[in-house]
Amino acid sequence: MMKDRSSPDNVENWECVYETGTPYEAEMVKNSLQNREIPCQILSKRDSSFNVNSGDLALIYVYVPNEFADQAKKMIENFEPPSFDNGDEEE
């Protein structure tokens, strides 16, 4: 989870359990949570007017209801986003 950034919004009865700068990573976390029957929502602060992918204007948050927060955090502790092979490595 990314730290030292702006704080996620306070949403009544929901807790932010994950923050990232990439939409696909947020979707993967959301899908993993939903597969475990944990309700969740994504809140994106990305500015659609500009292609910003760093800094506070690019953060994407995953929220779960408060009663699922501990369970979601434990699941996310083991989450590792996939690394993509760009094919530049020598064999």
C-alpha positions as a printed NumPy array, in Angstrom:
array([[  0.   ,   0.   ,   0.   ],
       [  1.309,   3.44 ,  -0.844],
       [  2.039,   5.761,   2.086],
       [  2.98 ,   9.397,   2.631],
       [  0.315,  10.674,   0.259],
       [ -2.851,  12.655,   0.792],
       [ -5.377,  10.962,   3.01 ],
       [ -8.343,   9.135,   1.522],
       [-11.742,  10.709,   1.972],
       [-13.723,   9.833,   5.066],
       [-16.768,   7.903,   3.925],
       [-19.359,   7.131,   6.575],
       [-19.342,   3.429,   7.553],
       [-16.628,   2.614,   4.974],
       [-12.857,   2.302,   5.405],
       [-10.115,   2.701,   2.829],
       [ -8.097,  -0.52 ,   2.777],
       [ -5.929,   0.017,  -0.303],
       [ -4.515,   2.903,  -2.314],
       [ -2.698,   2.832,  -5.611],
       [ -1.915,   4.96 ,  -8.635],
       [ -2.947,   2.388, -11.226],
       [ -6.558,   1.553, -12.141],
       [ -5.824,  -2.081, -13.047],
       [ -4.288,  -2.715,  -9.611],
       [ -7.339,  -1.244,  -7.858],
       [ -9.608,  -3.429, -10.011],
       [ -7.556,  -6.525,  -9.186],
       [ -7.849,  -5.835,  -5.46 ],
       [-11.575,  -5.175,  -5.857],
       [-12.049,  -8.453,  -7.746],
       [-10.078, -10.383,  -5.121],
       [-12.216,  -8.912,  -2.348],
       [-15.45 ,  -9.597,  -4.2  ],
       [-14.358, -13.2  ,  -4.831],
       [-14.197, -13.539,  -1.043],
       [-17.674, -11.973,  -0.776],
       [-16.319,  -8.741,   0.705],
       [-18.305,  -5.774,  -0.625],
       [-16.082,  -2.981,  -1.921],
       [-16.032,   0.181,  -3.986],
       [-13.342,   2.123,  -5.808],
       [-12.974,   5.875,  -5.39 ],
       [-10.711,   7.418,  -7.991],
       [ -9.188,  10.86 ,  -7.656],
       [ -7.675,  10.647, -11.126],
       [ -8.34 ,  13.741, -13.168],
       [ -9.899,  12.617, -16.427],
       [ -9.01 ,  15.937, -18.083],
       [ -5.31 ,  15.194, -17.832],
       [ -3.355,  11.979, -18.137],
       [ -1.867,  12.287, -14.661],
       [ -0.458,   9.059, -13.287],
       [  1.521,  10.251, -10.289],
       [  0.974,  12.427,  -7.272],
       [ -2.165,  13.173,  -5.312],
       [ -4.284,  13.702,  -8.448],
       [ -3.759,  10.1  ,  -9.529],
       [ -4.655,   8.169,  -6.385],
       [ -7.268,   5.443,  -6.481],
       [ -8.744,   4.074,  -3.252],
       [-10.493,   0.787,  -2.468],
       [-13.097,   0.996,   0.29 ],
       [-14.943,  -1.714,   2.219],
       [-17.693,  -1.46 ,   4.855],
       [-16.2  ,  -1.021,   8.332],
       [-17.236,  -4.512,   9.459],
       [-15.156,  -6.077,   6.644],
       [-12.049,  -3.9  ,   7.068],
       [ -9.94 ,  -6.328,   9.139],
       [-10.753,  -9.258,   6.877],
       [ -9.967,  -7.19 ,   3.765],
       [ -6.661,  -5.923,   5.159],
       [ -5.523,  -9.483,   5.925],
       [ -6.337, -10.542,   2.375],
       [ -4.556,  -7.511,   0.922],
       [ -1.393,  -8.202,   2.966],
       [ -0.781, -11.145,   0.633],
       [ -1.725,  -9.295,  -2.547],
       [  1.075,  -8.703,  -5.004],
       [  0.312,  -6.988,  -8.296],
       [  1.619,  -8.93 , -11.266],
       [  4.828,  -7.865, -12.894],
       [  4.681,  -7.595, -16.641],
       [  7.49 ,  -8.908, -18.783],
       [  8.27 ,  -6.344, -21.444],
       [ 10.352,  -8.822, -23.424],
       [ 13.583,  -6.837, -23.052],
       [ 15.415,  -9.449, -21.001],
       [ 18.184, -11.428, -22.62 ],
       [ 17.94 , -15.195, -22.525]])
